[in-house]
Amino acid sequence: MLTIYYVAGTRAIRPVWLCEELQIPYQRQDVSFDPEFRASTEWRKINPVGKVPAMRDGDLVLFESCAMVQVILDRYGNDQLAPKQGTNENALMQQWSWFAESTLARPAGEIVNHQRVFGKDTVAKAIAEMKERVRLCLKAVDDAIVDKEFLLDFGFSAADINLGYSLHLANKYVDYDDLVNAKAYYERLVARPAFQRSII
């Protein structure tokens, strides 16, 4: 059975949310986020960099959440939540999925890491720079979602799941109420029952 190693608030939300949307069986295994556990030999055999999530499907072990989403789609999606491969819509889904992690989640994650590592000694200029980068990404989302319910004309897709987690992260640290399209899109995503089940 598909097993997802999970800690609340982490990128583990992505594969769990997808499984919930697809209504496929999976096992969620809650693990510790303590640095000692994540540095343990036991955990490093599953995730060599000591982060969460990880996923096991038979003899396959993955530790990148967007790759997990793609593998779940490929193996269990039954042509749901993804446009046909080779189409422009599928290319756009891939673009937004990569954007979610490599462009938006990176500066948002730096805010989290900076505050977690340095606490009261955070460098305000570094945080301000990362927030500005996040806002630039949120503006791109705001522009892309004008007059649309979801990112693709196809409808709700894995791109919305990947981007939804990144927006969930950004929403904790950056105010973007003025970007009404992006904010309404985020609120639509987090209102989905499958998302709600993925965060408990």
N, C-alpha and C positions, 0 to 999 in steps of 0.2 A: 504494500500500500504506500502511496505517496505520503511522505512525512515532511512537515515543515517545522523547523526549529525556530521558535518564536519568542520575542520579547516585545511587550506592548510599546508602541510609539516608534518602533524601528521599521526599516524597509520590509520586514516580514509581513507587513500589512499588504503589500502588493500581491504576493502569491496566494495568501489566504483570501483576500478579496476576490481574486480571479476564481478560485475554487468555489467560493460561495456563489458568485455570479453564474458559473457553469453548473452548479449543483452537483458537483462530483465528490466522491468520497475522498477524504484525506485525513491524516492524523496531525493534529497540532501538538507539538511537544514544546511546552514552555521550558526555557532554560534560564539560567542566571545571567544577569548582565554585569555581575561583579567582575572587576578587572582580574582577580585571581583565577576565576573560572575560565574567563576568556583567554587567559595566558596558559592554561593547563594543556598538557600534552594530549589529553583526551579530546578537548575541544579543538585544538589545532589540527588534529587528524581530520576533523570535519570541515573546519574553516581555517585555513593556514594563516590568515592574518588576524584571527581572533575576533572577528566581527559577527554580527547577527544581521540577517538570517543565514540559514543554510537549508538545503532541501535534499532529501534522499528519495530516489525513485528506482527501486531495484538496486543494481550495483552502481548507478549514477549518483554522484554527489556534486551539488552545485553550491556556490557561495555568492553569486551575484543575482540580485533580485529581478532585474529585467531579463536576464537569461532564464531564470526560473519561469517567469511569465511566458516567455516564448516557447519553452519546452512544454509547459502545461498546455498551451494552445495547440502546439504541433501534435502532442500525443493524445490529448483528451478533449480538445475544443470542438471537434465535429463541425467545423466550419462556422462556429459561433464566435462573435466578438473580434473577428478579423476579416478584412476584405480578402478576396482571392489573391494569392501570391502572383506577383508580376504586374499587378494593376497599379495605377497611379495612387488609388486610395490606400493600398497596402504600403506603398512607398511613403506616403504621408503618415501612416500609422507608425512606421519605423522611425521616421524623422522625429515625431513628437515623443516617442518612447525614449529615443536617445537624448533628445533635448531635456526631457524630464530629469534624467540622472546627470548627464555630463554638463549641462549648462545651468539649469535652475537649482538642482539639489546641491551642487558643489558650493556656491557661496552661502546658501542657507545652512548647509552642514558646517561650514567654517564658523558661522555665528555660534552654533551649538557647541562645537569643539572649543572655540576660543573661550566661551564663558565657562564651560565645564573644566577646562584645564587651568585657566588663569584666575577664575573666580573674580574677586574684587579688584584684581590687578589687570583686568582686561584693558586693552588699548582701544580707547574710544574711536580713534581714527580707523583702525582696522575693521571694527564692527560697522562703522558708518559706510566704509567702502563696500563691504559685503552686502549691506542692506541696499545700497544703490545698485549693485549688480543684480540682486534679486528683483528690485523694482523694474529694472530694464527687461528682465525676463517676463515679469508679470504683465508688463505693457505689451509684449509680443503676444502673450496669451489673450489679453484683452482685445487686441486687434483681430486675432484669428477667430475669435468666438462670436463676433458681431453677428446678430441674427441667426445664430446656430445654437442648438441645444447641447451638442457635443462637438468634438474636434473635427470629425469626419462626416461627410454627407452620408456615409454608410450607416451612421448611428453610433450608439455607445460601443466602444471597442477597448482593446487592451491598452491603446494609447491613453485613453481616459483614466484607466487604472494606474498606469505608470505616472502620468502627470498628476493625477489626484493625490497620490502620496506626497509628491514634491510640493504641491500646493498646501497640503495639510501641514507639512513642516514649515513652509514659508509663513503660513497664516499665524503661527505662534510668535513670530519675531518681527514681521514687517506689516505695517498698516497699509492696506491698499483698497480701502473702502471707496476711494475716488475712481478706481478702475472697475466700474459697475459691471461690465460684462464678465470680467475674470472673477469677480466676487460672487456674482450670481451663479456662474458655472461651478465654482467651488462648492457653493451651498447645495446645488443640485446633486453633485457627486456625493457629498457626505451625508445627504438625506437618503441615499439608496440603502435599502435594508441589508444588502450584502456588505456594504462598507461598514455599517453599524456592527454587524456580526464579526467583522475582521478586527475591530479595535477592542473587543472585550476579552 
